[in-house]
Amino acid sequence: MQSTQTVLYEETDGVATLTLHRPEALNALDLPTLEQLAEMLDAIAARESVAAVILTGSGTKAFSAGADIRYLSRATPLEVREFARLAVRIAHRIEHLGKVIVAALNGHAYGGGLELAEACMLRVAAHGSLLGHPEVRIGAVAGFGGTTRLARLVGRGRAAEMLLRGRAVDADEALRIGLVQEVADADRVMEVSRAIVRDILGNSPAAVRLTWEALHRGLNMTIDESAELGADFFGLVAATDDFRRGTRAFVDKTQPAYSGR
């Protein structure tokens, strides 16, 4: 563990909260922060007591200002590449965590910080927060996965406009274009995020996991291939106890009690 803790961990009722904790730097992502985040995500993936994760930031100003520019300004090109590759691995880990994961954007989310949020299943943003990719304004590229994921969330044209102009959108516009799914007052962002998590966790864990995998993998397939994957997963989930409980509860007009709840 690092000598200075820049990612805080809290677990309550099966929900882990990971908090980016560099308030003096608007929770900018430096190398120790990324390393701590990677370690914690790996630990969470193996922790059966955790069913869901909320990723947020310290304070009220920013979820994350993005990559630490002071570090980048003095790093070698090789160090910058390895830094970005670590962030890409973290984003991949988020997407393939096997747990529900929601980004609670308590404030502004820029660059690499927004890229981590884009890898989460869903995003909640605070009223008044700004979300954007300003990398081109400092001669950089959205190298943590933004050039890949943003277009999948908001469409190619909107993503190109945001990435090429370096323009941030406010929370309301982010909601309108599909970059976030909920907007709440700053003091209610965590409450709304927890409500979303509880809602998802009320469903079959197996069905949620396979639905996310089908959605995520299907985006990289043809329409026919994606539909066939969905059918395969439909058959796969039919072999689970959750499927039997859920279908029987529907017939009996009762509430199902799923495994792992």
SVG drawing of the C-alpha trace seen along z (x, -y; Angstrom):
<svg xmlns="http://www.w3.org/2000/svg" viewBox="-50 -25 62 50">
<polyline fill="none" stroke="black" stroke-width="0.4" points="0.0,0.0 1.2,-3.5 2.4,-5.7 -0.2,-8.4 -3.7,-7.1 -5.2,-8.9 -8.0,-6.4 -10.3,-5.8 -12.3,-2.6 -15.5,-2.1 -17.9,0.9 -21.5,0.8 -24.1,3.5 -22.3,5.1 -21.6,1.8 -18.0,0.5 -17.3,-3.2 -14.0,-4.2 -13.2,-7.8 -10.5,-9.6 -8.8,-11.6 -6.5,-14.4 -8.7,-17.4 -5.8,-19.8 -5.3,-18.8 -9.0,-18.4 -8.5,-14.7 -6.2,-14.7 -4.8,-11.2 -1.1,-10.7 0.8,-7.5 0.3,-6.5 -3.5,-7.1 -3.8,-4.9 -1.7,-2.2 -3.9,-2.3 -7.1,-2.2 -5.8,0.8 -5.0,2.7 -8.4,1.9 -10.3,2.9 -8.4,6.2 -9.2,6.8 -12.9,6.0 -13.2,8.3 -12.2,11.2 -14.2,10.1 -17.5,12.0 -18.9,9.6 -19.0,6.8 -21.9,6.8 -21.5,3.2 -19.1,0.3 -19.6,-3.5 -16.7,-5.5 -16.6,-9.1 -14.3,-12.0 -13.5,-14.0 -14.9,-17.4 -17.6,-19.3 -15.6,-20.9 -14.4,-17.9 -14.8,-14.2 -11.4,-14.4 -9.6,-17.1 -8.1,-14.3 -4.5,-13.2 -2.0,-15.1 -0.5,-17.7 2.4,-18.4 3.5,-14.8 2.9,-14.6 4.9,-17.8 8.1,-16.3 7.6,-12.6 9.4,-11.0 7.3,-9.8 7.8,-6.2 6.6,-7.1 3.5,-8.9 2.7,-5.8 3.0,-3.5 1.0,-5.8 -1.8,-5.8 -1.6,-2.0 -2.1,-1.6 -5.2,-3.8 -6.5,-1.8 -6.1,1.4 -8.0,-0.2 -10.8,-1.2 -10.9,2.3 -11.0,3.7 -13.9,1.5 -15.8,2.7 -15.1,6.3 -15.3,6.2 -18.2,8.6 -19.9,6.2 -22.3,3.3 -20.3,0.1 -21.7,-3.4 -19.8,-6.7 -21.1,-9.4 -19.7,-12.6 -19.7,-14.9 -18.2,-17.8 -16.4,-18.5 -15.0,-15.5 -12.3,-16.2 -10.0,-14.1 -8.8,-11.0 -11.3,-11.4 -14.2,-11.4 -12.6,-8.4 -12.8,-6.3 -16.4,-7.3 -17.1,-6.4 -16.0,-2.9 -18.6,-2.5 -22.0,-1.0 -23.9,-4.2 -23.1,-7.8 -24.8,-10.4 -23.7,-14.0 -24.1,-16.9 -26.0,-20.0 -23.6,-22.6 -20.8,-20.2 -18.9,-20.2 -17.8,-17.1 -15.3,-17.3 -12.2,-16.2 -9.8,-19.2 -6.8,-17.1 -6.3,-18.8 -6.1,-22.2 -2.8,-21.1 -1.5,-19.2 -2.6,-15.8 -5.0,-13.0 -7.7,-11.3 -5.5,-8.4 -7.2,-6.6 -10.0,-5.2 -12.0,-8.4 -11.5,-8.1 -13.0,-4.6 -15.8,-4.9 -17.2,-8.4 -18.5,-7.7 -20.2,-4.5 -22.0,-6.6 -23.0,-9.8 -22.4,-8.9 -19.5,-9.6 -20.5,-13.2 -21.0,-14.4 -17.8,-12.7 -15.8,-14.2 -17.1,-17.6 -16.3,-17.3 -12.8,-15.7 -11.7,-18.0 -12.9,-21.2 -12.0,-20.3 -15.4,-21.6 -17.0,-20.7 -20.8,-20.1 -22.7,-20.9 -24.6,-18.2 -27.9,-18.9 -26.5,-18.6 -24.6,-15.5 -27.9,-14.0 -29.6,-15.0 -26.9,-13.4 -26.7,-10.3 -23.3,-10.8 -24.9,-10.6 -28.1,-8.9 -29.2,-11.1 -28.5,-14.6 -28.9,-15.6 -28.1,-18.3 -24.5,-18.0 -25.6,-16.9 -27.8,-14.1 -25.4,-12.6 -24.4,-9.8 -27.9,-9.2 -29.2,-8.9 -26.2,-6.7 -27.0,-4.3 -30.6,-4.2 -29.6,-3.1 -27.3,-0.5 -30.0,0.9 -32.4,1.0 -30.0,3.0 -29.1,5.3 -32.8,6.1 -32.6,8.1 -31.0,11.4 -27.2,11.1 -26.7,13.6 -29.1,11.8 -27.5,8.4 -24.0,9.8 -24.9,11.5 -26.9,8.5 -24.0,6.2 -21.6,8.6 -24.0,9.0 -24.4,5.2 -20.7,4.5 -19.5,7.3 -22.3,6.8 -21.2,3.2 -18.1,4.8 -20.1,7.3 -22.5,7.1 -26.2,6.8 -26.7,10.5 -23.8,11.6 -24.9,9.4 -28.5,10.8 -27.2,14.3 -25.0,13.6 -28.1,12.3 -30.0,15.5 -27.1,17.6 -27.0,15.8 -30.8,16.1 -30.3,19.9 -27.4,19.8 -29.3,17.8 -32.2,20.2 -30.0,22.8 -29.7,20.8 -31.8,21.0 -32.4,17.2 -34.3,17.9 -36.5,20.5 -37.2,18.2 -37.9,15.3 -40.2,17.0 -42.0,18.9 -42.5,15.6 -44.0,14.0 -46.5,16.8 -47.3,16.8 -47.5,13.0 -44.9,12.9 -41.6,11.2 -38.6,13.4 -35.8,13.9 -32.7,14.2 -29.4,15.8 -26.8,13.4 -29.3,10.8"/>
</svg>
